[in-house]
């Protein structure tokens, strides 16, 4: 459907209007199929972090931003979830802050 507009990476405004026109006219066949694959629809993160992410941004979220992504501690190399590592750093910082 309108590949030239989608290729530029921008939301095809006329595609949205077309879907709304179909809905208003009672032509609902195909809309559910579209919504199930539309890259602009949000879905729950597959790592169960609680975030709802646009499908087109899910891979980037999982790699760089998800609090449940796994990475190694820069101090001890222990692998843990990012959300746990942030708590560990806070604890390290506060415990070292009060050392004589």
Buried (B, 14 or more C-beta within 10 A) or exposed (E): EEEEBEEEEEEBEEBEEEBEEBEEEEEEEEBEEEEEEBEEEEEEBEBEBEBEBBBEEBEEBBEEBBBBBEEEBEEEEEEBBBEBBEEBEEEEEEEEEEEE
